[in-house]
């Protein structure tokens, strides 16, 4: 196994961990939303939903672009950064 293969596996593991953390963060946000909604009896439902939508938009922007858009200028089969 060459150095490049080790690096690719490392990148794959880092990406997988990042996805796990993102899903865990989203789950936590939704749990907090539910708890807040329950404790306030829905008084702040609209504000909480707006904050949730904005946080999802932020996560989408952090991905920079969809993978399809990022692949447009690259020859088929070539991975980013290689």
PASEBA-1860 file (N, C-alpha, C; in nm, 3 decimals):
! residues 82
1> XXXXXXXX> 0.086/-0.117/0.000/0.000/0.000/0.000/0.090/0.123/0.000 ~ 0.065/0.209/-0.094/0.147/0.328/-0.106/0.100/0.441/-0.016 ~ 0.178/0.544/-0.014/0.147/0.661/0.068/0.017/0.726/0.021 ~ -0.005/0.729/-0.112/-0.125/0.790/-0.167/-0.250/0.714/-0.120 ~ -0.243/0.581/-0.118/-0.356/0.501/-0.071/-0.385/0.528/0.076 ~ -0.282/0.538/0.156/-0.300/0.569/0.299/-0.364/0.706/0.316 ~ -0.318/0.802/0.236/-0.374/0.936/0.243/-0.521/0.937/0.203 ~ -0.555/0.865/0.097/-0.695/0.858/0.053/-0.783/0.796/0.160
9> XXXXXXXX> -0.734/0.689/0.224/-0.812/0.627/0.332/-0.831/0.723/0.448 ~ -0.726/0.797/0.480/-0.734/0.895/0.588/-0.836/1.003/0.554 ~ -0.834/1.054/0.431/-0.930/1.156/0.388/-1.071/1.101/0.396 ~ -1.092/0.978/0.354/-1.223/0.916/0.358/-1.274/0.906/0.502 ~ -1.184/0.865/0.594/-1.224/0.854/0.735/-1.259/0.991/0.794 ~ -1.181/1.092/0.758/-1.207/1.227/0.809/-1.342/1.276/0.757 ~ -1.371/1.251/0.631/-1.499/1.293/0.574/-1.615/1.220/0.641 ~ -1.597/1.092/0.667/-1.701/1.014/0.734/-1.727/1.067/0.875
17> XXXXXXXX> -1.620/1.099/0.949/-1.634/1.156/1.084/-1.705/1.291/1.078 ~ -1.670/1.370/0.979/-1.733/1.501/0.964/-1.883/1.486/0.943 ~ -1.922/1.391/0.860/-2.064/1.367/0.837/-2.134/1.322/0.964 ~ -2.068/1.235/1.041/-2.127/1.189/1.167/-2.147/1.307/1.262 ~ -2.049/1.394/1.271/-2.059/1.510/1.359/-2.171/1.604/1.314 ~ -2.184/1.621/1.182/-2.289/1.708/1.130/-2.427/1.653/1.167 ~ -2.447/1.522/1.148/-2.575/1.462/1.183/-2.602/1.470/1.333 ~ -2.498/1.449/1.412/-2.514/1.459/1.557/-2.552/1.601/1.598
25> XXXXXXXX> -2.490/1.701/1.534/-2.522/1.840/1.564/-2.667/1.871/1.526 ~ -2.710/1.824/1.410/-2.849/1.846/1.368/-2.946/1.780/1.464 ~ -2.916/1.658/1.506/-3.002/1.589/1.603/-3.011/1.667/1.733 ~ -2.899/1.720/1.779/-2.897/1.798/1.903/-2.980/1.924/1.888 ~ -2.968/1.992/1.776/-3.047/2.113/1.752/-3.196/2.079/1.753 ~ -3.233/1.970/1.690/-3.374/1.931/1.688/-3.423/1.892/1.827 ~ -3.339/1.826/1.906/-3.378/1.791/2.043/-3.399/1.916/2.127 ~ -3.311/2.014/2.111/-3.325/2.140/2.185/-3.451/2.212/2.141
33> XXXXXXXX> -3.478/2.211/2.011/-3.601/2.271/1.959/-3.724/2.210/2.026 ~ -3.728/2.078/2.029/-3.843/2.008/2.088/-3.858/2.041/2.236 ~ -3.745/2.042/2.307/-3.747/2.072/2.450/-3.796/2.214/2.475 ~ -3.743/2.309/2.398/-3.784/2.449/2.413/-3.933/2.466/2.382 ~ -3.976/2.401/2.276/-4.117/2.410/2.237/-4.207/2.351/2.346 ~ -4.164/2.241/2.404/-4.243/2.177/2.509/-4.249/2.264/2.635 ~ -4.135/2.320/2.675/-4.131/2.399/2.798/-4.200/2.534/2.785 ~ -4.204/2.590/2.665/-4.268/2.721/2.646/-4.410/2.707/2.592
41> XXXXXXXX> -4.455/2.583/2.578/-4.589/2.555/2.527/-4.613/2.620/2.390 ~ -4.509/2.620/2.308/-4.522/2.667/2.170/-4.516/2.817/2.149 ~ -4.489/2.895/2.255/-4.488/3.041/2.239/-4.381/3.088/2.141 ~ -4.270/3.019/2.135/-4.159/3.063/2.051/-4.139/2.971/1.930 ~ -4.243/2.902/1.891/-4.234/2.805/1.782/-4.180/2.869/1.654 ~ -4.236/2.984/1.615/-4.194/3.049/1.491/-4.047/3.090/1.494 ~ -4.003/3.145/1.604/-3.863/3.187/1.616/-3.769/3.067/1.611 ~ -3.809/2.960/1.677/-3.726/2.839/1.679/-3.719/2.778/1.539
49> XXXXXXXX> -3.830/2.774/1.469/-3.831/2.720/1.333/-3.745/2.804/1.239 ~ -3.752/2.936/1.255/-3.670/3.024/1.172/-3.521/2.999/1.198 ~ -3.484/2.984/1.324/-3.345/2.956/1.359/-3.302/2.821/1.302 ~ -3.390/2.724/1.304/-3.360/2.592/1.248/-3.336/2.601/1.098 ~ -3.421/2.673/1.028/-3.405/2.688/0.884/-3.274/2.759/0.850 ~ -3.241/2.862/0.927/-3.117/2.936/0.903/-2.995/2.849/0.932 ~ -3.003/2.764/1.034/-2.889/2.677/1.064/-2.871/2.574/0.953 ~ -2.979/2.523/0.896/-2.968/2.429/0.785/-2.910/2.497/0.662
57> XXXXXXXX> -2.950/2.623/0.637/-2.893/2.697/0.525/-2.743/2.718/0.544 ~ -2.703/2.747/0.668/-2.561/2.766/0.697/-2.483/2.638/0.671 ~ -2.537/2.524/0.712/-2.469/2.397/0.687/-2.457/2.370/0.537 ~ -2.561/2.405/0.462/-2.553/2.387/0.317/-2.444/2.475/0.258 ~ -2.432/2.599/0.306/-2.329/2.689/0.254/-2.190/2.642/0.293 ~ -2.177/2.577/0.409/-2.047/2.527/0.451/-1.997/2.414/0.362 ~ -2.089/2.347/0.296/-2.050/2.243/0.201/-1.997/2.304/0.073 ~ -2.002/2.438/0.064/-1.953/2.518/-0.046/-2.035/2.500/-0.173
65> XXXXXXXX> -2.046/2.383/-0.225/-2.128/2.353/-0.343/-2.171/2.208/-0.334 ~ -2.270/2.173/-0.413/-2.304/2.032/-0.424/-2.189/1.961/-0.493 ~ -2.175/1.832/-0.468/-2.067/1.757/-0.531/-2.079/1.760/-0.682 ~ -2.202/1.761/-0.734/-2.222/1.765/-0.879/-2.162/1.891/-0.938 ~ -2.185/2.005/-0.874/-2.133/2.131/-0.924/-1.982/2.135/-0.913 ~ -1.927/2.077/-0.808/-1.782/2.078/-0.788/-1.712/1.990/-0.890 ~ -1.781/1.888/-0.942/-1.721/1.795/-1.036/-1.725/1.845/-1.180 ~ -1.794/1.954/-1.209/-1.814/1.997/-1.347/-1.685/2.022/-1.422
73> XXXXXXXX> -1.587/2.087/-1.363/-1.466/2.122/-1.434/-1.358/2.016/-1.430 ~ -1.385/1.902/-1.372/-1.282/1.800/-1.352/-1.311/1.682/-1.444 ~ -1.208/1.626/-1.505/-1.229/1.507/-1.589/-1.286/1.392/-1.507 ~ -1.363/1.308/-1.572/-1.429/1.194/-1.506/-1.324/1.103/-1.444 ~ -1.348/1.062/-1.319/-1.259/0.970/-1.251/-1.149/1.037/-1.171 ~ -1.132/1.166/-1.189/-1.026/1.237/-1.114/-1.086/1.289/-0.985 ~ -1.019/1.266/-0.874/-1.068/1.311/-0.746/-1.014/1.448/-0.713 ~ -1.085/1.526/-0.630/-1.038/1.659/-0.595/-0.903/1.655/-0.526
81> XX> -0.819/1.748/-0.558/-0.691/1.762/-0.492/-0.585/1.660/-0.532 ~ -0.616/1.575/-0.629/-0.518/1.472/-0.671/-0.467/1.506/-0.807
END
